[in-house]
Amino acid sequence: MEDDGSKPKWRKDFPTAWNDDNYVTRRDFTKFLVLTSGALVVGNGYFVLRRPTDLAAEATPRTLVASTDELQVGGVKLFAFPTENDSALLVRTSDTEYAAYRQRCTHLGCPVTYSHDSNKLECPCHNGSFNVSNGQVLEGPPPSPLPKITLAIENGQIFAVGWEKQS
Amino acid sequence: MNKTERDVRSIQRTQALGLVTVFVLAILLIQLWLLTIAMEDFLAGHKSLALPTFLASGGCLLINLWLLRYVNKIDQDSGRE
C-alpha cells in the first residue's frame, strides 16, 4: 500500500533514510578525529617546550651507598641518587671494583636489572642490554649508554658523588 | 525501483564522507607515529626530533582541518536540498 504513489507507507513511520543516518554518524566521527588530531599536535608541542633532563646540570649530593664488605662479587644493591625519586643500582664487578648506574633504560625509561648469568645490565621491556663495566649499549634499541655514577670509596664506605662523562 | 536524484546525492555524500574519514584516519595514524618518535627521542635525552615532528604534526592538522571544512561544505549543501 502506498501513500501518494511515490513513497511507501512505512516511510512515514521511519522517515530517516539509512544513507542519511550513516552520513550523520560518519560526520561526527570525522569531527572527533580532527579534534584528536589537534590533541596530538599539542602532545608534540609538549616535547618542544620541555627540555630533556640534563644530568650534568643536576645537583648531586654526596650519598652513602654501601660499605665495601656489604656485597659479594656479582652482588647488587639498589639505592636512590641523586634524589629519593631516582633509582640507581650498585654492582660489585670484582674484588676491588664497583660500578653504579642510573636504573633507567635510555630507550623508554624502563628499570634495568643486573643479570648474573650474562653479566649484563638488562632492560626487560625491549631486550636492551648494557655492559656492566662501562654502561655501553651491547644490544637492543637503547640509543645511548646508561648514565654512570661516579663512586668514591673512603674508609670502607662507598659514596655516590656525581655523574661520569660518557662519549 | 528508480532512485530519485535526492537519493543519488545522498549516496554520493555518504561515499565522499567515508573517503574523507579514511583520509583523516590515515593522517591521524601518521601523527600518532610522529608523537611516538618524538617521545622516544625525548626519553633518550635528545631533542633534535621534537621540532620537526611538531611541525609535521601541525601540517597534518591543517590538512585535517581542510578536510573538515570540506565535510562542513557537504553539510551546507545537504541543508540546502
gemmi code that builds the backbone of each chain (N, CA, C; Angstrom):
import gemmi

chains = {
    "A": [
        ("MET", (0.836, -1.193, 0.000), (0.000, 0.000, 0.000), (0.880, 1.255, 0.000)),
        ("GLU", (0.583, 2.208, -0.859), (1.409, 3.405, -0.948), (0.579, 4.635, -0.633)),
        ("ASP", (1.254, 5.622, -0.054), (0.567, 6.812, 0.418), (0.217, 7.760, -0.733)),
        ("ASP", (1.262, 8.211, -1.441), (0.995, 9.156, -2.515), (1.493, 8.635, -3.855)),
        ("GLY", (1.742, 7.382, -3.945), (2.172, 6.813, -5.211), (3.670, 6.754, -5.391)),
        ("SER", (4.398, 7.587, -4.661), (5.859, 7.586, -4.827), (6.575, 7.029, -3.606)),
        ("LYS", (6.005, 7.208, -2.424), (6.654, 6.722, -1.202), (5.785, 5.665, -0.534)),
        ("PRO", (6.414, 4.581, -0.075), (5.623, 3.555, 0.627), (5.150, 4.076, 1.993)),
        ("LYS", (4.149, 3.410, 2.527), (3.565, 3.887, 3.786), (4.549, 3.800, 4.959)),
        ("TRP", (5.386, 2.730, 4.918), (6.310, 2.564, 6.051), (7.290, 3.721, 6.186)),
        ("ARG", (7.467, 4.463, 5.027), (8.397, 5.591, 5.069), (7.900, 6.693, 6.022)),
        ("LYS", (6.560, 6.782, 6.202), (6.019, 7.788, 7.113), (6.380, 7.458, 8.562)),
        ("ASP", (6.448, 6.146, 8.849), (6.782, 5.737, 10.216), (8.286, 5.809, 10.484)),
        ("PHE", (9.067, 5.558, 9.421), (10.532, 5.623, 9.550), (11.070, 6.619, 8.531)),
        ("PRO", (10.977, 7.902, 8.839), (11.302, 8.913, 7.823), (12.800, 9.089, 7.544)),
        ("THR", (13.669, 8.558, 8.412), (15.107, 8.781, 8.213), (15.648, 7.765, 7.215)),
        ("ALA", (16.305, 8.268, 6.189), (16.913, 7.362, 5.210), (18.176, 6.750, 5.808)),
        ("TRP", (18.428, 5.497, 5.484), (19.621, 4.803, 6.010), (20.890, 5.563, 5.655)),
        ("ASN", (20.964, 6.026, 4.413), (22.175, 6.719, 3.976), (22.414, 7.978, 4.791)),
        ("ASP", (21.338, 8.734, 5.039), (21.484, 9.955, 5.823), (21.884, 9.626, 7.255)),
        ("ASP", (21.330, 8.539, 7.755), (21.646, 8.119, 9.114), (23.149, 7.838, 9.246)),
        ("ASN", (23.698, 7.034, 8.322), (25.128, 6.729, 8.333), (25.950, 7.986, 8.133)),
        ("TYR", (25.465, 8.850, 7.275), (26.168, 10.072, 6.938), (26.399, 10.935, 8.167)),
        ("VAL", (25.370, 11.111, 8.984), (25.500, 11.919, 10.190), (26.509, 11.301, 11.146)),
        ("THR", (26.469, 9.989, 11.305), (27.379, 9.332, 12.228), (28.826, 9.527, 11.782)),
        ("ARG", (29.091, 9.345, 10.504), (30.453, 9.488, 9.996), (30.942, 10.932, 10.108)),
        ("ARG", (30.024, 11.878, 9.913), (30.401, 13.287, 10.040), (30.884, 13.585, 11.458)),
        ("ASP", (30.109, 13.119, 12.434), (30.503, 13.355, 13.831), (31.816, 12.651, 14.150)),
        ("PHE", (31.967, 11.457, 13.607), (33.192, 10.695, 13.845), (34.405, 11.436, 13.263)),
        ("THR", (34.218, 12.000, 12.074), (35.310, 12.753, 11.435), (35.686, 13.967, 12.271)),
        ("LYS", (34.680, 14.649, 12.815), (34.958, 15.796, 13.675), (35.742, 15.380, 14.918)),
        ("PHE", (35.377, 14.261, 15.455), (36.094, 13.748, 16.630), (37.546, 13.425, 16.274)),
        ("LEU", (37.754, 12.846, 15.087), (39.116, 12.518, 14.659), (39.967, 13.777, 14.505)),
        ("VAL", (39.375, 14.829, 13.959), (40.117, 16.089, 13.784), (40.466, 16.690, 15.146)),
        ("LEU", (39.537, 16.552, 16.097), (39.820, 17.019, 17.460), (41.006, 16.242, 18.041)),
        ("THR", (41.008, 14.933, 17.818), (42.120, 14.099, 18.286), (43.427, 14.516, 17.612)),
        ("SER", (43.320, 14.870, 16.343), (44.493, 15.332, 15.598), (45.097, 16.570, 16.269)),
        ("GLY", (44.234, 17.477, 16.704), (44.704, 18.670, 17.415), (45.376, 18.303, 18.736)),
        ("ALA", (44.820, 17.316, 19.418), (45.393, 16.888, 20.695), (46.795, 16.303, 20.481)),
        ("LEU", (46.988, 15.599, 19.370), (48.302, 15.016, 19.085), (49.334, 16.105, 18.797)),
        ("VAL", (48.900, 17.182, 18.148), (49.812, 18.317, 17.906), (50.237, 18.931, 19.242)),
        ("VAL", (49.267, 19.078, 20.145), (49.582, 19.616, 21.472), (50.592, 18.707, 22.180)),
        ("GLY", (50.375, 17.391, 22.046), (51.306, 16.426, 22.639), (52.708, 16.590, 22.093)),
        ("ASN", (52.820, 16.791, 20.787), (54.136, 17.012, 20.178), (54.753, 18.317, 20.672)),
        ("GLY", (53.895, 19.325, 20.865), (54.371, 20.619, 21.354), (54.980, 20.520, 22.747)),
        ("TYR", (54.455, 19.609, 23.534), (54.986, 19.394, 24.890), (56.474, 19.051, 24.833)),
        ("PHE", (56.843, 18.201, 23.863), (58.249, 17.792, 23.769), (59.132, 18.922, 23.241)),
        ("VAL", (58.531, 19.878, 22.521), (59.302, 21.031, 22.049), (59.615, 21.962, 23.227)),
        ("LEU", (58.612, 22.158, 24.094), (58.778, 23.092, 25.202), (59.604, 22.518, 26.352)),
        ("ARG", (59.452, 21.230, 26.581), (60.123, 20.590, 27.713), (61.539, 20.184, 27.333)),
        ("ARG", (62.487, 20.516, 28.164), (63.875, 20.137, 27.907), (64.153, 18.760, 28.513)),
        ("PRO", (64.921, 17.925, 27.813), (65.308, 16.651, 28.417), (66.171, 16.895, 29.652)),
        ("THR", (66.107, 15.989, 30.583), (66.870, 16.136, 31.815), (68.371, 16.146, 31.522)),
        ("ASP", (69.035, 17.185, 31.975), (70.479, 17.270, 31.808), (71.128, 16.821, 33.116)),
        ("LEU", (71.634, 15.593, 33.107), (72.164, 15.028, 34.348), (73.349, 15.830, 34.881)),
        ("ALA", (74.173, 16.344, 33.947), (75.373, 17.073, 34.381), (75.014, 18.332, 35.155)),
        ("ALA", (73.838, 18.897, 34.844), (73.435, 20.140, 35.495), (72.721, 19.898, 36.825)),
        ("GLU", (72.379, 18.653, 37.088), (71.654, 18.351, 38.327), (72.584, 18.432, 39.541)),
        ("ALA", (71.996, 18.849, 40.643), (72.764, 18.835, 41.884), (72.946, 17.385, 42.320)),
        ("THR", (74.175, 17.039, 42.687), (74.438, 15.649, 43.070), (75.001, 15.593, 44.482)),
        ("PRO", (74.124, 15.411, 45.455), (74.595, 15.340, 46.835), (75.407, 14.066, 47.067)),
        ("ARG", (76.421, 14.176, 47.877), (77.242, 13.000, 48.209), (76.373, 12.024, 48.992)),
        ("THR", (76.225, 10.832, 48.459), (75.278, 9.874, 49.043), (75.987, 8.586, 49.437)),
        ("LEU", (75.777, 8.164, 50.664), (76.344, 6.887, 51.105), (75.530, 5.758, 50.482)),
        ("VAL", (76.235, 4.854, 49.779), (75.540, 3.770, 49.079), (75.619, 2.473, 49.864)),
        ("ALA", (76.839, 2.089, 50.230), (77.020, 0.812, 50.931), (78.408, 0.775, 51.536)),
        ("SER", (78.671, -0.247, 52.326), (80.037, -0.471, 52.799), (80.684, -1.496, 51.865)),
        ("THR", (82.004, -1.490, 51.797), (82.699, -2.338, 50.819), (82.504, -3.835, 51.074)),
        ("ASP", (82.263, -4.202, 52.326), (82.088, -5.643, 52.604), (80.617, -6.067, 52.580)),
        ("GLU", (79.781, -5.169, 52.152), (78.338, -5.461, 52.144), (77.924, -6.369, 50.986)),
        ("LEU", (78.673, -6.245, 49.872), (78.285, -7.015, 48.682), (79.335, -8.051, 48.313)),
        ("GLN", (78.867, -9.224, 47.883), (79.761, -10.222, 47.293), (80.036, -9.803, 45.850)),
        ("VAL", (81.044, -10.414, 45.197), (81.273, -10.143, 43.773), (80.039, -10.608, 42.990)),
        ("GLY", (79.516, -9.732, 42.173), (78.275, -10.033, 41.449), (77.037, -9.600, 42.210)),
        ("GLY", (77.249, -9.059, 43.397), (76.114, -8.600, 44.199), (75.615, -7.239, 43.740)),
        ("VAL", (74.350, -6.999, 44.007), (73.707, -5.761, 43.550), (73.007, -5.088, 44.721)),
        ("LYS", (73.080, -3.769, 44.763), (72.306, -3.036, 45.761), (71.625, -1.847, 45.086)),
        ("LEU", (70.350, -1.706, 45.355), (69.606, -0.563, 44.814), (69.691, 0.596, 45.799)),
        ("PHE", (69.793, 1.792, 45.258), (69.795, 2.981, 46.108), (69.191, 4.152, 45.342)),
        ("ALA", (68.973, 5.247, 46.031), (68.370, 6.425, 45.389), (69.442, 7.480, 45.175)),
        ("PHE", (69.549, 7.990, 43.942), (70.541, 9.018, 43.628), (70.157, 9.722, 42.341)),
        ("PRO", (70.208, 11.015, 42.228), (70.583, 11.980, 43.274), (69.417, 12.385, 44.182)),
        ("THR", (68.175, 12.055, 43.800), (67.046, 12.359, 44.688), (66.378, 11.056, 45.107)),
        ("GLU", (65.449, 11.156, 46.018), (64.753, 9.966, 46.516), (63.934, 9.292, 45.418)),
        ("ASN", (63.597, 10.069, 44.378), (62.759, 9.520, 43.303), (63.554, 8.894, 42.163)),
        ("ASP", (64.878, 8.991, 42.221), (65.711, 8.443, 41.143), (66.397, 7.167, 41.616)),
        ("SER", (65.978, 6.072, 41.026), (66.537, 4.791, 41.424), (67.863, 4.527, 40.706)),
        ("ALA", (68.807, 3.951, 41.433), (70.110, 3.612, 40.855), (70.522, 2.252, 41.396)),
        ("LEU", (71.515, 1.636, 40.716), (71.967, 0.348, 41.235), (73.482, 0.273, 41.256)),
        ("LEU", (73.968, -0.390, 42.315), (75.404, -0.584, 42.504), (75.692, -2.064, 42.274)),
        ("VAL", (76.727, -2.336, 41.467), (77.120, -3.727, 41.204), (78.578, -3.889, 41.588)),
        ("ARG", (78.883, -4.944, 42.304), (80.293, -5.238, 42.584), (80.788, -6.123, 41.446)),
        ("THR", (81.661, -5.579, 40.605), (82.079, -6.298, 39.404), (83.312, -7.179, 39.635)),
        ("SER", (84.108, -6.857, 40.659), (85.255, -7.713, 41.014), (85.580, -7.462, 42.483)),
        ("ASP", (86.666, -8.038, 42.936), (87.024, -7.867, 44.343), (87.232, -6.398, 44.715)),
        ("THR", (87.782, -5.663, 43.753), (88.133, -4.271, 44.075), (87.325, -3.237, 43.290)),
        ("GLU", (86.472, -3.689, 42.385), (85.771, -2.724, 41.521), (84.253, -2.746, 41.734)),
        ("TYR", (83.709, -1.548, 41.668), (82.264, -1.377, 41.774), (81.815, -0.492, 40.616)),
        ("ALA", (80.584, -0.675, 40.211), (80.021, 0.203, 39.177), (78.590, 0.546, 39.569)),
        ("ALA", (78.224, 1.799, 39.351), (76.861, 2.231, 39.698), (76.249, 2.975, 38.518)),
        ("TYR", (74.986, 2.732, 38.284), (74.292, 3.333, 37.144), (72.908, 3.807, 37.547)),
        ("ARG", (72.428, 4.740, 36.769), (71.026, 5.115, 36.905), (70.208, 3.906, 36.441)),
        ("GLN", (69.176, 3.551, 37.209), (68.434, 2.329, 36.888), (67.277, 2.627, 35.928)),
        ("ARG", (67.612, 3.361, 34.869), (66.552, 3.743, 33.931), (67.079, 3.593, 32.513)),
        ("CYS", (66.480, 2.697, 31.757), (66.926, 2.426, 30.391), (66.855, 3.706, 29.553)),
        ("THR", (67.862, 3.905, 28.712), (67.893, 5.117, 27.883), (66.958, 5.015, 26.685)),
        ("HIS", (66.270, 3.888, 26.551), (65.312, 3.753, 25.449), (63.988, 4.400, 25.838)),
        ("LEU", (63.239, 3.737, 26.718), (61.939, 4.287, 27.116), (61.755, 4.378, 28.629)),
        ("GLY", (62.857, 4.299, 29.342), (62.790, 4.563, 30.777), (62.415, 3.395, 31.664)),
        ("CYS", (62.421, 2.174, 31.141), (62.128, 1.009, 31.995), (63.307, 0.773, 32.958)),
        ("PRO", (63.031, 0.198, 34.132), (64.129, -0.077, 35.065), (64.999, -1.244, 34.575)),
        ("VAL", (66.303, -1.054, 34.583), (67.215, -2.134, 34.179), (67.592, -2.968, 35.395)),
        ("THR", (67.951, -4.203, 35.137), (68.355, -5.096, 36.228), (69.657, -5.793, 35.851)),
        ("TYR", (70.387, -6.235, 36.862), (71.647, -6.937, 36.600), (71.361, -8.432, 36.442)),
        ("SER", (71.916, -9.027, 35.385), (71.754, -10.459, 35.164), (73.065, -11.166, 35.502)),
        ("HIS", (73.009, -12.043, 36.495), (74.215, -12.786, 36.897), (74.662, -13.727, 35.779)),
        ("ASP", (73.699, -14.316, 35.090), (74.025, -15.320, 34.057), (74.815, -14.709, 32.912)),
        ("SER", (74.361, -13.572, 32.433), (75.012, -12.966, 31.261), (76.014, -11.872, 31.639)),
        ("ASN", (76.068, -11.531, 32.922), (76.930, -10.445, 33.412), (76.665, -9.144, 32.645)),
        ("LYS", (75.376, -8.853, 32.463), (74.991, -7.640, 31.753), (73.874, -6.941, 32.522)),
        ("LEU", (73.705, -5.668, 32.237), (72.536, -4.954, 32.750), (71.472, -5.048, 31.670)),
        ("GLU", (70.324, -5.581, 32.028), (69.317, -5.862, 31.002), (68.041, -5.066, 31.245)),
        ("CYS", (67.442, -4.642, 30.125), (66.141, -3.986, 30.193), (65.097, -4.996, 29.699)),
        ("PRO", (64.150, -5.370, 30.541), (63.188, -6.401, 30.150), (62.140, -5.934, 29.141)),
        ("CYS", (61.981, -4.611, 28.997), (60.904, -4.108, 28.135), (61.135, -4.426, 26.658)),
        ("HIS", (62.354, -4.147, 26.170), (62.613, -4.357, 24.738), (63.924, -5.095, 24.512)),
        ("ASN", (64.335, -5.861, 25.531), (65.528, -6.712, 25.427), (66.799, -5.930, 25.096)),
        ("GLY", (66.910, -4.740, 25.647), (68.159, -3.995, 25.508), (69.106, -4.454, 26.606)),
        ("SER", (70.424, -4.335, 26.357), (71.365, -4.692, 27.418), (72.583, -3.767, 27.371)),
        ("PHE", (73.226, -3.635, 28.516), (74.355, -2.709, 28.676), (75.523, -3.445, 29.324)),
        ("ASN", (76.720, -2.986, 28.967), (77.937, -3.520, 29.566), (77.980, -3.101, 31.042)),
        ("VAL", (78.218, -4.061, 31.919), (78.172, -3.743, 33.343), (79.411, -2.937, 33.779)),
        ("SER", (80.482, -2.977, 32.979), (81.700, -2.253, 33.364), (81.657, -0.777, 32.998)),
        ("ASN", (81.073, -0.467, 31.829), (81.102, 0.937, 31.400), (79.743, 1.502, 30.982)),
        ("GLY", (78.705, 0.672, 30.972), (77.353, 1.161, 30.653), (77.062, 1.277, 29.167)),
        ("GLN", (78.022, 0.877, 28.317), (77.802, 0.970, 26.869), (76.710, 0.006, 26.416)),
        ("VAL", (76.007, 0.393, 25.355), (74.926, -0.449, 24.824), (75.528, -1.682, 24.146)),
        ("LEU", (75.035, -2.865, 24.502), (75.508, -4.103, 23.878), (74.534, -4.585, 22.800)),
        ("GLU", (73.261, -4.460, 23.084), (72.261, -4.892, 22.098), (70.919, -4.241, 22.401)),
        ("GLY", (70.037, -4.284, 21.412), (68.689, -3.761, 21.602), (68.563, -2.299, 21.195)),
        ("PRO", (67.402, -1.724, 21.454), (67.095, -0.374, 20.953), (67.652, 0.818, 21.727)),
        ("PRO", (68.248, 0.665, 22.927), (68.705, 1.875, 23.626), (69.658, 2.705, 22.758)),
        ("PRO", (69.411, 4.010, 22.634), (70.218, 4.846, 21.745), (71.497, 5.388, 22.379)),
        ("SER", (71.626, 5.286, 23.695), (72.816, 5.844, 24.340), (73.176, 5.010, 25.577)),
        ("PRO", (74.425, 5.170, 26.052), (74.856, 4.377, 27.221), (74.054, 4.719, 28.468)),
        ("LEU", (74.121, 3.821, 29.419), (73.463, 4.043, 30.708), (74.287, 5.072, 31.499)),
        ("PRO", (73.641, 6.107, 32.030), (74.401, 7.094, 32.809), (75.115, 6.438, 34.001)),
        ("LYS", (76.437, 6.648, 34.049), (77.232, 6.002, 35.095), (77.485, 6.972, 36.240)),
        ("ILE", (77.406, 6.456, 37.427), (77.583, 7.289, 38.624), (79.029, 7.174, 39.099)),
        ("THR", (79.616, 8.312, 39.398), (80.976, 8.323, 39.932), (80.944, 7.905, 41.398)),
        ("LEU", (81.814, 6.960, 41.731), (81.852, 6.459, 43.105), (83.145, 6.883, 43.793)),
        ("ALA", (83.053, 7.061, 45.070), (84.251, 7.344, 45.874), (84.253, 6.370, 47.052)),
        ("ILE", (85.396, 5.710, 47.267), (85.485, 4.754, 48.374), (86.410, 5.329, 49.441)),
        ("GLU", (85.846, 5.535, 50.608), (86.623, 6.112, 51.713), (86.313, 5.368, 53.004)),
        ("ASN", (87.350, 4.895, 53.645), (87.208, 4.198, 54.936), (86.192, 3.061, 54.876)),
        ("GLY", (86.249, 2.301, 53.782), (85.354, 1.150, 53.660), (83.917, 1.508, 53.333)),
        ("GLN", (83.704, 2.763, 53.002), (82.346, 3.200, 52.642), (82.326, 3.633, 51.167)),
        ("ILE", (81.243, 3.278, 50.469), (81.113, 3.660, 49.051), (80.122, 4.812, 48.952)),
        ("PHE", (80.578, 5.891, 48.326), (79.725, 7.071, 48.165), (79.470, 7.333, 46.679)),
        ("ALA", (78.249, 7.766, 46.357), (77.947, 8.256, 45.018), (78.164, 9.761, 45.050)),
        ("VAL", (78.993, 10.260, 44.106), (79.349, 11.685, 44.192), (78.978, 12.494, 42.944)),
        ("GLY", (78.594, 11.826, 41.844), (78.232, 12.593, 40.643), (78.063, 11.693, 39.443)),
        ("TRP", (78.032, 12.315, 38.261), (77.857, 11.556, 37.016), (79.151, 11.552, 36.209)),
        ("GLU", (79.466, 10.404, 35.646), (80.641, 10.327, 34.788), (80.292, 10.798, 33.388)),
        ("LYS", (81.260, 11.454, 32.738), (81.045, 11.867, 31.352), (81.245, 10.658, 30.455)),
        ("GLN", (80.305, 10.476, 29.542), (80.405, 9.339, 28.619), (80.393, 9.833, 27.189)),
        ("SER", (81.079, 9.112, 26.326), (81.137, 9.513, 24.904), (79.848, 9.141, 24.211)),
    ],
    "B": [
        ("MET", (13.231, -0.465, -8.697), (12.843, 0.798, -8.068), (13.817, 1.892, -8.513)),
        ("ASN", (13.307, 2.951, -9.065), (14.174, 4.034, -9.516), (14.577, 4.915, -8.346)),
        ("LYS", (15.859, 5.302, -8.361), (16.336, 6.196, -7.315), (16.133, 7.629, -7.761)),
        ("THR", (15.646, 8.437, -6.838), (15.471, 9.849, -7.170), (16.830, 10.533, -7.138)),
        ("GLU", (16.862, 11.739, -7.681), (18.124, 12.494, -7.693), (18.612, 12.759, -6.273)),
        ("ARG", (17.631, 12.967, -5.371), (17.989, 13.234, -3.968), (18.665, 12.014, -3.345)),
        ("ASP", (18.148, 10.829, -3.662), (18.746, 9.598, -3.125), (20.170, 9.419, -3.640)),
        ("VAL", (20.347, 9.695, -4.925), (21.671, 9.546, -5.526), (22.671, 10.486, -4.856)),
        ("ARG", (22.242, 11.717, -4.644), (23.140, 12.688, -3.988), (23.461, 12.273, -2.560)),
        ("SER", (22.449, 11.720, -1.902), (22.658, 11.261, -0.530), (23.709, 10.151, -0.498)),
        ("ILE", (23.608, 9.238, -1.456), (24.596, 8.146, -1.530), (25.985, 8.713, -1.828)),
        ("GLN", (26.042, 9.672, -2.737), (27.336, 10.288, -3.087), (27.957, 10.986, -1.879)),
        ("ARG", (27.097, 11.675, -1.126), (27.594, 12.354, 0.079), (28.161, 11.350, 1.074)),
        ("THR", (27.433, 10.257, 1.235), (27.870, 9.224, 2.168), (29.222, 8.660, 1.750)),
        ("GLN", (29.358, 8.397, 0.449), (30.619, 7.848, -0.039), (31.764, 8.845, 0.109)),
        ("ALA", (31.474, 10.109, -0.213), (32.508, 11.142, -0.088), (32.951, 11.283, 1.360)),
        ("LEU", (31.960, 11.226, 2.245), (32.283, 11.360, 3.669), (33.091, 10.170, 4.167)),
        ("GLY", (32.754, 8.982, 3.675), (33.527, 7.781, 4.023), (34.978, 7.925, 3.598)),
        ("LEU", (35.166, 8.475, 2.410), (36.520, 8.663, 1.890), (37.293, 9.670, 2.743)),
        ("VAL", (36.612, 10.760, 3.089), (37.257, 11.782, 3.936), (37.644, 11.170, 5.281)),
        ("THR", (36.757, 10.354, 5.841), (37.030, 9.720, 7.132), (38.289, 8.855, 7.049)),
        ("VAL", (38.413, 8.110, 5.957), (39.594, 7.255, 5.775), (40.859, 8.104, 5.692)),
        ("PHE", (40.796, 9.217, 4.956), (41.951, 10.118, 4.845), (42.344, 10.671, 6.217)),
        ("VAL", (41.332, 11.157, 6.937), (41.604, 11.744, 8.258), (42.211, 10.698, 9.188)),
        ("LEU", (41.688, 9.487, 9.117), (42.194, 8.400, 9.971), (43.645, 8.082, 9.625)),
        ("ALA", (43.948, 8.059, 8.319), (45.328, 7.767, 7.891), (46.285, 8.852, 8.381)),
        ("ILE", (45.858, 10.108, 8.285), (46.701, 11.226, 8.744), (46.888, 11.162, 10.261)),
        ("LEU", (45.811, 10.754, 10.946), (45.880, 10.632, 12.405), (46.910, 9.580, 12.814)),
        ("LEU", (46.965, 8.491, 12.064), (47.941, 7.437, 12.362), (49.369, 7.954, 12.147)),
        ("ILE", (49.553, 8.770, 11.126), (50.872, 9.371, 10.887), (51.252, 10.268, 12.074)),
        ("GLN", (50.267, 11.044, 12.555), (50.528, 11.916, 13.707), (50.890, 11.108, 14.954)),
        ("LEU", (50.206, 9.981, 15.115), (50.488, 9.117, 16.267), (51.925, 8.605, 16.183)),
        ("TRP", (52.337, 8.248, 14.981), (53.714, 7.777, 14.773), (54.712, 8.897, 15.071)),
        ("LEU", (54.399, 10.119, 14.631), (55.277, 11.267, 14.887), (55.424, 11.515, 16.393)),
        ("LEU", (54.293, 11.404, 17.104), (54.329, 11.612, 18.555), (55.190, 10.535, 19.218)),
        ("THR", (55.084, 9.316, 18.712), (55.852, 8.204, 19.285), (57.351, 8.438, 19.126)),
        ("ILE", (57.790, 8.840, 17.924), (59.236, 9.026, 17.748), (59.736, 10.258, 18.508)),
        ("ALA", (58.856, 11.271, 18.655), (59.252, 12.446, 19.458), (59.436, 12.037, 20.917)),
        ("MET", (58.548, 11.193, 21.406), (58.631, 10.738, 22.801), (59.865, 9.869, 23.013)),
        ("GLU", (60.136, 8.988, 22.052), (61.307, 8.119, 22.169), (62.584, 8.955, 22.200)),
        ("ASP", (62.627, 9.966, 21.347), (63.795, 10.847, 21.279), (63.960, 11.597, 22.598)),
        ("PHE", (62.826, 12.056, 23.139), (62.856, 12.807, 24.397), (63.349, 11.936, 25.550)),
        ("LEU", (62.815, 10.721, 25.620), (63.206, 9.830, 26.714), (64.667, 9.405, 26.612)),
        ("ALA", (65.206, 9.466, 25.389), (66.619, 9.135, 25.205), (67.508, 10.319, 25.566)),
        ("GLY", (66.889, 11.441, 25.960), (67.666, 12.606, 26.376), (68.027, 13.538, 25.244)),
        ("HIS", (67.437, 13.337, 24.063), (67.712, 14.213, 22.924), (66.518, 15.125, 22.674)),
        ("LYS", (66.753, 16.099, 21.790), (65.654, 16.996, 21.468), (65.604, 17.325, 19.985)),
        ("SER", (66.433, 16.659, 19.214), (66.589, 17.035, 17.807), (65.329, 16.778, 16.979)),
        ("LEU", (64.522, 15.808, 17.374), (63.336, 15.460, 16.579), (62.076, 16.180, 17.038)),
        ("ALA", (62.147, 16.854, 18.180), (60.931, 17.452, 18.762), (60.301, 18.484, 17.820)),
        ("LEU", (61.117, 19.428, 17.328), (60.565, 20.499, 16.487), (60.111, 19.985, 15.108)),
        ("PRO", (60.926, 19.177, 14.407), (60.460, 18.670, 13.101), (59.166, 17.859, 13.200)),
        ("THR", (59.053, 17.035, 14.231), (57.824, 16.236, 14.366), (56.630, 17.119, 14.720)),
        ("PHE", (56.894, 18.164, 15.521), (55.822, 19.110, 15.874), (55.305, 19.819, 14.621)),
        ("LEU", (56.236, 20.271, 13.781), (55.841, 20.974, 12.556), (55.093, 20.037, 11.602)),
        ("ALA", (55.607, 18.817, 11.487), (54.942, 17.844, 10.605), (53.539, 17.529, 11.106)),
        ("SER", (53.421, 17.384, 12.429), (52.119, 17.095, 13.023), (51.159, 18.269, 12.818)),
        ("GLY", (51.712, 19.485, 12.936), (50.895, 20.681, 12.693), (50.399, 20.719, 11.252)),
        ("GLY", (51.271, 20.333, 10.313), (50.873, 20.254, 8.906), (49.740, 19.255, 8.696)),
        ("CYS", (49.855, 18.125, 9.392), (48.796, 17.107, 9.305), (47.469, 17.669, 9.834)),
        ("LEU", (47.562, 18.447, 10.930), (46.344, 19.041, 11.491), (45.702, 20.000, 10.487)),
        ("LEU", (46.532, 20.772, 9.789), (45.996, 21.715, 8.792), (45.261, 20.956, 7.683)),
        ("ILE", (45.853, 19.846, 7.248), (45.189, 19.025, 6.212), (43.847, 18.508, 6.750)),
        ("ASN", (43.873, 18.060, 8.007), (42.630, 17.555, 8.616), (41.565, 18.651, 8.717)),
        ("LEU", (42.012, 19.864, 9.065), (41.053, 20.978, 9.159), (40.475, 21.309, 7.782)),
        ("TRP", (41.327, 21.207, 6.774), (40.848, 21.456, 5.403), (39.807, 20.394, 5.011)),
        ("LEU", (40.075, 19.167, 5.398), (39.117, 18.096, 5.108), (37.819, 18.305, 5.892)),
        ("LEU", (37.956, 18.802, 7.139), (36.763, 19.065, 7.955), (35.928, 20.176, 7.322)),
        ("ARG", (36.620, 21.158, 6.735), (35.919, 22.241, 6.044), (35.105, 21.669, 4.883)),
        ("TYR", (35.705, 20.687, 4.227), (35.013, 20.025, 3.121), (33.760, 19.300, 3.631)),
        ("VAL", (33.896, 18.682, 4.802), (32.743, 17.997, 5.408), (31.642, 19.004, 5.717)),
        ("ASN", (32.034, 20.147, 6.273), (31.038, 21.180, 6.584), (30.357, 21.689, 5.313)),
        ("LYS", (31.135, 21.769, 4.232), (30.565, 22.220, 2.964), (29.508, 21.214, 2.475)),
        ("ILE", (29.834, 19.939, 2.655), (28.853, 18.907, 2.286), (27.585, 19.073, 3.122)),
        ("ASP", (27.790, 19.391, 4.419), (26.659, 19.626, 5.319), (25.768, 20.751, 4.805)),
        ("GLN", (26.432, 21.846, 4.413), (25.680, 23.009, 3.964), (24.900, 22.694, 2.678)),
        ("ASP", (25.569, 21.986, 1.772), (24.905, 21.598, 0.522), (23.720, 20.700, 0.821)),
        ("SER", (23.919, 19.812, 1.810), (22.845, 18.915, 2.191), (21.658, 19.666, 2.775)),
        ("GLY", (21.964, 20.733, 3.547), (20.914, 21.528, 4.188), (20.073, 22.314, 3.185)),
        ("ARG", (20.715, 22.692, 2.082), (20.007, 23.485, 1.073), (18.953, 22.656, 0.346)),
        ("GLU", (19.215, 21.329, 0.280), (18.293, 20.489, -0.510), (16.960, 20.276, 0.220)),
    ],
}
model = gemmi.Model(1)
for chain_id, residues in chains.items():
    chain = gemmi.Chain(chain_id)
    for i, (resn, *xyz) in enumerate(residues, 1):
        res = gemmi.Residue()
        res.name, res.seqid = resn, gemmi.SeqId(i, " ")
        for name, pos in zip(("N", "CA", "C"), xyz):
            atom = gemmi.Atom()
            atom.name, atom.element = name, gemmi.Element(name[0])
            atom.pos, atom.b_iso = gemmi.Position(*pos), 0.0
            res.add_atom(atom)
        chain.add_residue(res)
    model.add_chain(chain)
structure = gemmi.Structure()
structure.add_model(model)
structure.setup_entities()
